[in-house]
Amino acid sequence: MKNRIERIAITHHRLELDPPFPASWDSQPRRRFPATIVRVADSEGRIGIGSGDAMYGFDDYRHLFIGTDPLDLARHSAVLDNLSFHAGRLWPLDAALWDLAGKIRGEACWRIAGGRAQKVQAYASSGVHRSPADAARWAEHVAARGFPALKLRFGRPRLADDLAVLAAVRATVGNAVEIMVDCNQGWRMPWDTQPAWQADDALAVIRELEKYDVYWVEEPLHRGDYAGHRQLRTQTGIRIAGGELTRDRHEFQALLDQDCLDVYQPDVVCTLGLEGSRRLAADVEAHGKTFTPHTWGNGIGLVANLHVAAGASNAPFVEYPYDPPEWTAARRDFPLTQPIDVDAAGWIDLGDAPGLGIELDEDVLAATLATGSRYD
């Protein structure tokens, strides 16, 4: 009998955070870190692992995958793309299917994605609004660990406060480390009703960033402001980045067709999946642009993005959420037996183990199982 998908199990977990994580995009410090784990089992007992969004609404569509060929990744991606309209962002299943396919084929996912490279260089991505002095100390630590680049988040009460942090960080790291700035105007948290910047607002900020040799400015405008993005690209030499939560392939195509971005940043467990993202990476590169995924979830989503970036893209470096002491690799990757880490030069070697090359820490997952969640 031909191998088939036999079971899909979804569990929800919650790591208590003490001390809390004061994420710059939240109104209150985070005291819990949720993780949704997707397990896909085939009829020969192999299990693929994924994680990302909560998979709400998936139960109504589970039957579309049970009994199908686990290696038909293009078909599964097309169904998930349909479901992103009817249900929600169910792309963690795509990561689990790729992990399973890699285990069946005996290949690492980066090889399935295109096989360009086994390792990628990471940039340290901050999540906390620190004072200039504290941000400088963080940047010094990041540089000492070997990261070639770092990213700061704007959004403090005054632009002057953001610029003071940028100035302190540049003074600390000199020209040895690239600096990116995330303006976070592309989308809003549910509670945030502030309007996004207009192009002239963003350009005024970018003129200040130019003084500090910023490598890219991320999400300076709402994700649908195509004309504004084009305007910015003609008026500054700083790279314009975006697309982390752009949901549909046609939207990415519009961004490409209208020459809106220099850097494209989909997150494979939030949009497009590994299959769609590897295809987008080829289109982005054909347009002479850069593909490098966004990733600010747990280590499973991080490693899924790393495999696509290594296998299919021209990414100079990939996002690595890292802002100790509040946000460490151990906290971020709590579902895994081994956190994803960088070497002394900021590289992450994905190895050649089949699939995503990760292993769940079942004891930790059992201890963090959310109330009402169960192993199906």
C-alpha positions as CSV (number, residue, x, y, z in Angstrom):
1,M,0.0,0.0,0.0
2,K,1.3,3.5,-0.9
3,N,2.4,5.7,2.0
4,R,-0.4,8.1,3.1
5,I,-0.9,10.8,5.7
6,E,-2.6,9.0,8.6
7,R,-2.9,11.6,11.4
8,I,-2.6,15.3,12.1
9,A,-2.3,16.3,15.8
10,I,-2.3,19.9,17.0
11,T,-1.4,20.9,20.6
12,H,-1.1,24.2,22.3
13,H,1.5,25.0,24.9
14,R,2.4,28.0,27.1
15,L,5.7,28.8,28.7
16,E,5.5,31.1,31.8
17,L,7.9,34.0,31.5
18,D,9.5,35.2,34.7
19,P,10.7,37.9,34.3
20,P,8.2,39.0,31.7
21,F,9.2,39.9,28.1
22,P,8.4,43.6,27.4
23,A,7.9,43.3,23.6
24,S,8.1,46.7,22.0
25,W,5.0,46.0,19.9
26,D,2.8,45.0,22.9
27,S,0.9,47.3,25.3
28,Q,1.8,45.1,28.3
29,P,4.8,42.9,29.0
30,R,4.3,39.3,27.9
31,R,4.1,36.9,30.9
32,R,3.4,33.8,28.8
33,F,4.9,32.6,25.5
34,P,2.4,30.4,23.5
35,A,3.4,27.7,21.0
36,T,1.3,25.6,18.8
37,I,2.8,22.3,17.7
38,V,1.6,20.5,14.6
39,R,2.5,16.8,14.1
40,V,1.8,15.0,10.9
41,A,2.2,11.2,10.9
42,D,2.4,9.0,7.8
43,S,1.3,5.4,7.5
44,E,4.8,4.2,8.2
45,G,5.1,5.9,11.5
46,R,7.2,8.9,10.6
47,I,6.2,12.3,12.1
48,G,6.8,15.8,10.7
49,I,6.8,18.8,13.0
50,G,5.6,22.3,12.4
51,S,4.8,25.4,14.5
52,G,3.5,29.0,14.0
53,D,0.0,30.4,14.1
54,A,-2.6,28.7,16.4
55,M,-4.3,26.7,13.5
56,Y,-7.7,27.9,14.6
57,G,-10.4,26.5,12.2
58,F,-8.3,23.7,10.9
59,D,-10.5,20.9,12.3
60,D,-13.1,21.6,9.6
61,Y,-10.5,20.9,6.9
62,R,-8.4,18.1,8.3
63,H,-10.1,15.6,5.9
64,L,-8.5,17.4,3.0
65,F,-5.1,16.0,4.0
66,I,-5.8,12.7,5.7
67,G,-5.2,9.8,3.3
68,T,-3.2,11.9,0.8
69,D,0.4,11.5,-0.4
70,P,2.7,13.2,2.1
71,L,5.2,14.0,-0.7
72,D,2.7,16.0,-2.8
73,L,4.0,19.3,-1.4
74,A,2.7,21.4,-4.3
75,R,-0.8,20.0,-3.9
76,H,-0.7,20.6,-0.1
77,S,0.5,24.2,-0.6
78,A,-2.3,24.9,-3.0
79,V,-4.9,23.6,-0.6
80,L,-3.4,25.7,2.3
81,D,-3.4,28.7,0.0
82,N,-7.1,28.2,-0.6
83,L,-7.7,27.7,3.2
84,S,-6.0,31.0,4.0
85,F,-9.0,32.6,2.4
86,H,-11.6,30.4,4.0
87,A,-10.2,29.8,7.4
88,G,-6.9,31.4,8.6
89,R,-3.2,31.1,8.4
90,L,-2.7,27.4,8.6
91,W,0.9,27.4,7.2
92,P,2.5,25.6,10.2
93,L,1.0,22.5,8.6
94,D,3.2,23.2,5.5
95,A,6.3,23.2,7.7
96,A,5.3,19.9,9.2
97,L,4.7,18.4,5.8
98,W,8.1,19.5,4.6
99,D,9.7,18.0,7.7
100,L,7.9,14.8,7.0
101,A,8.8,14.8,3.3
102,G,12.5,15.3,4.2
103,K,12.3,12.4,6.6
104,I,10.7,10.2,3.9
105,R,13.2,11.2,1.3
106,G,16.2,11.2,3.6
107,E,17.0,14.8,2.7
108,A,17.3,18.1,4.6
109,C,14.7,20.7,3.8
110,W,17.3,23.1,2.5
111,R,18.2,20.6,-0.2
112,I,14.5,20.2,-1.1
113,A,14.1,23.9,-1.3
114,G,16.9,24.3,-3.8
115,G,20.1,23.1,-2.2
116,R,22.1,26.3,-2.5
117,A,23.7,26.3,0.9
118,Q,23.8,24.4,4.2
119,K,24.3,27.4,6.4
120,V,23.1,31.0,6.6
121,Q,24.4,34.1,8.5
122,A,22.0,35.6,11.0
123,Y,21.3,39.1,12.2
124,A,20.3,39.8,15.8
125,S,16.8,41.2,16.0
126,S,15.9,43.2,19.1
127,G,12.4,43.1,20.7
128,V,12.8,45.5,23.6
129,H,12.7,49.3,23.7
130,R,15.9,50.0,25.7
131,S,17.5,53.3,26.7
132,P,20.5,54.4,24.6
133,A,23.0,53.2,27.1
134,D,21.3,49.8,27.5
135,A,20.9,49.4,23.7
136,A,24.6,50.2,23.3
137,R,25.5,47.4,25.7
138,W,23.2,45.0,23.9
139,A,24.8,46.0,20.6
140,E,28.3,45.5,22.1
141,H,27.3,42.0,23.2
142,V,25.8,41.2,19.8
143,A,29.0,42.3,18.0
144,A,31.1,40.3,20.4
145,R,29.0,37.2,19.6
146,G,29.9,37.6,15.9
147,F,26.6,38.8,14.4
148,P,27.3,40.8,11.2
149,A,24.2,42.9,11.6
150,L,21.5,43.9,14.1
151,K,18.0,45.3,13.9
152,L,16.5,48.0,16.1
153,R,12.8,48.7,16.5
154,F,11.5,52.2,16.5
155,G,8.2,53.2,18.0
156,R,9.1,55.0,21.2
157,P,6.9,58.0,22.3
158,R,9.2,60.4,20.4
159,L,11.2,60.0,17.3
160,A,14.1,61.8,19.0
161,D,14.2,58.9,21.5
162,D,14.5,56.3,18.7
163,L,17.2,58.3,17.0
164,A,19.1,58.6,20.3
165,V,19.2,54.8,20.5
166,L,20.3,54.5,16.9
167,A,23.1,57.0,17.5
168,A,24.3,55.2,20.6
169,V,24.3,51.8,18.8
170,R,26.2,53.2,15.8
171,A,28.8,54.8,18.0
172,T,29.3,51.5,19.9
173,V,29.6,49.1,16.9
174,G,31.2,51.6,14.4
175,N,31.1,50.3,10.8
176,A,31.8,46.7,11.8
177,V,28.1,45.8,12.1
178,E,25.3,46.6,9.7
179,I,22.2,48.2,11.3
180,M,18.6,47.8,10.2
181,V,15.6,49.8,11.5
182,D,12.1,48.4,11.8
183,C,9.5,51.2,11.8
184,N,6.6,48.7,12.0
185,Q,4.1,50.7,10.0
186,G,3.1,47.7,7.8
187,W,0.4,46.3,10.1
188,R,-1.1,47.0,13.5
189,M,-1.7,45.0,16.7
190,P,-5.4,44.6,17.5
191,W,-5.4,47.4,20.1
192,D,-3.3,49.9,18.1
193,T,-5.5,52.4,16.2
194,Q,-2.8,54.8,15.1
195,P,-2.8,55.5,11.4
196,A,0.3,54.4,9.4
197,W,2.8,57.0,8.2
198,Q,2.3,58.6,4.9
199,A,5.2,58.7,2.4
200,D,6.3,62.2,3.4
201,D,6.3,61.2,7.1
202,A,8.4,58.1,6.3
203,L,10.8,60.1,4.1
204,A,11.5,62.6,7.0
205,V,12.5,59.6,9.2
206,I,14.6,58.1,6.5
207,R,16.5,61.3,6.0
208,E,17.6,61.0,9.7
209,L,18.5,57.3,9.2
210,E,20.7,58.2,6.2
211,K,23.0,59.9,8.7
212,Y,23.8,56.6,10.4
213,D,24.3,54.4,7.3
214,V,21.3,52.2,7.9
215,Y,21.3,49.0,5.8
216,W,17.5,48.9,5.4
217,V,14.4,50.5,6.7
218,E,11.7,48.0,7.4
219,E,7.9,48.6,7.0
220,P,8.1,52.4,6.7
221,L,4.5,52.4,5.3
222,H,1.3,50.4,5.4
223,R,1.8,47.2,3.4
224,G,-0.8,48.2,0.8
225,D,0.7,51.7,0.1
226,Y,2.3,50.8,-3.2
227,A,2.6,54.3,-4.5
228,G,4.2,55.4,-1.3
229,H,6.8,52.6,-1.4
230,R,7.7,53.5,-5.0
231,Q,8.2,57.1,-3.9
232,L,10.5,56.2,-1.1
233,R,12.6,54.0,-3.4
234,T,13.2,56.9,-5.8
235,Q,14.1,59.3,-3.0
236,T,16.5,57.4,-0.8
237,G,19.4,55.0,-1.2
238,I,18.5,53.1,1.9
239,R,16.9,49.7,1.0
240,I,13.2,49.5,1.6
241,A,12.1,46.2,3.3
242,G,8.7,44.7,4.0
243,G,6.2,41.9,3.5
244,E,6.5,40.0,6.8
245,L,2.7,39.6,7.1
246,T,1.7,40.1,3.5
247,R,-0.7,37.2,3.1
248,D,-1.3,36.3,-0.5
249,R,1.0,35.6,-3.5
250,H,-0.8,38.1,-5.7
251,E,0.0,40.8,-3.2
252,F,3.7,39.9,-3.4
253,Q,3.4,40.0,-7.2
254,A,1.9,43.5,-7.0
255,L,4.8,44.6,-4.9
256,L,7.3,43.1,-7.4
257,D,5.4,44.5,-10.5
258,Q,5.3,48.0,-9.0
259,D,8.9,47.9,-7.8
260,C,7.9,48.7,-4.2
261,L,10.6,46.9,-2.2
262,D,14.3,46.1,-2.2
263,V,14.0,43.4,0.4
264,Y,11.1,40.8,0.7
265,Q,10.4,39.3,4.1
266,P,7.6,36.7,4.2
267,D,7.5,34.4,7.2
268,V,6.9,30.8,6.0
269,V,4.8,29.8,9.0
270,C,2.5,32.9,8.6
271,T,2.3,33.2,4.8
272,L,3.0,31.1,1.7
273,G,4.7,28.2,3.6
274,L,8.0,26.7,2.5
275,E,6.7,25.8,-1.0
276,G,5.3,29.2,-1.8
277,S,8.3,31.0,-0.3
278,R,10.9,29.1,-2.3
279,R,9.0,30.0,-5.4
280,L,8.7,33.6,-4.4
281,A,12.4,33.7,-3.6
282,A,13.2,32.8,-7.2
283,D,10.9,35.6,-8.5
284,V,12.4,38.1,-6.1
285,E,15.9,37.2,-7.2
286,A,14.8,37.4,-10.9
287,H,13.7,41.0,-10.2
288,G,17.2,41.8,-8.8
289,K,15.8,42.0,-5.2
290,T,16.7,40.4,-1.9
291,F,14.7,37.6,-0.2
292,T,15.3,37.2,3.5
293,P,12.5,35.9,5.8
294,H,11.0,37.6,8.8
295,T,10.8,35.2,11.8
296,W,9.7,36.1,15.4
297,G,8.2,32.9,16.7
298,N,9.8,29.9,18.3
299,G,12.7,27.8,17.0
300,I,10.6,25.6,14.8
301,G,9.4,28.6,12.7
302,L,12.9,30.0,12.8
303,V,14.5,26.9,11.4
304,A,11.8,26.5,8.7
305,N,12.6,30.0,7.5
306,L,16.3,29.3,7.7
307,H,15.9,26.2,5.4
308,V,14.1,28.2,2.7
309,A,16.7,31.1,3.0
310,A,19.6,28.7,2.7
311,G,18.2,26.5,0.0
312,A,16.4,28.9,-2.3
313,S,17.5,32.5,-1.7
314,N,20.2,35.1,-2.0
315,A,19.7,36.3,1.6
316,P,22.8,38.1,3.0
317,F,21.6,37.2,6.5
318,V,18.4,36.1,8.2
319,E,16.5,37.4,11.2
320,Y,17.4,35.8,14.5
321,P,15.3,37.0,17.5
322,Y,17.8,37.6,20.3
323,D,17.5,40.2,23.0
324,P,18.9,38.9,26.3
325,P,18.2,38.8,29.1
326,E,14.5,39.0,28.4
327,W,14.6,37.1,25.1
328,T,17.1,34.3,24.9
329,A,17.4,31.3,22.6
330,A,16.4,29.0,25.4
331,R,13.1,30.9,25.9
332,R,12.4,31.3,22.2
333,D,13.1,27.6,21.4
334,F,11.6,26.0,24.5
335,P,9.7,23.3,22.5
336,L,13.1,21.9,21.2
337,T,15.7,19.7,22.9
338,Q,18.4,22.0,21.5
339,P,18.0,25.8,20.9
340,I,19.1,27.1,17.5
341,D,22.3,29.0,18.0
342,V,25.0,30.8,16.0
343,D,28.7,30.2,15.7
344,A,31.4,32.7,16.5
345,A,30.9,34.4,13.1
346,G,27.1,34.6,13.3
347,W,26.5,31.5,11.0
348,I,23.8,28.8,11.6
349,D,24.7,25.5,10.1
350,L,21.6,23.5,9.3
351,G,23.4,20.2,8.9
352,D,22.3,17.4,6.7
353,A,19.8,15.6,8.9
354,P,16.5,14.7,7.1
355,G,13.7,17.3,7.3
356,L,14.1,20.3,9.5
357,G,16.7,18.6,11.6
358,I,15.0,19.3,14.9
359,E,13.7,17.3,17.8
360,L,10.9,18.1,20.2
361,D,11.4,18.1,24.0
362,E,8.4,16.1,24.9
363,D,8.9,16.5,28.6
364,V,8.8,20.3,28.3
365,L,5.9,20.1,26.0
366,A,4.0,17.9,28.4
367,A,4.7,20.3,31.3
368,T,3.6,23.4,29.3
369,L,0.5,21.8,27.7
370,A,-2.3,24.5,27.8
371,T,-5.5,23.9,29.7
372,G,-8.0,22.2,27.4
373,S,-5.3,21.1,24.9
374,R,-4.7,17.4,24.3
375,Y,-2.7,15.0,22.2
376,D,-5.1,13.7,19.6
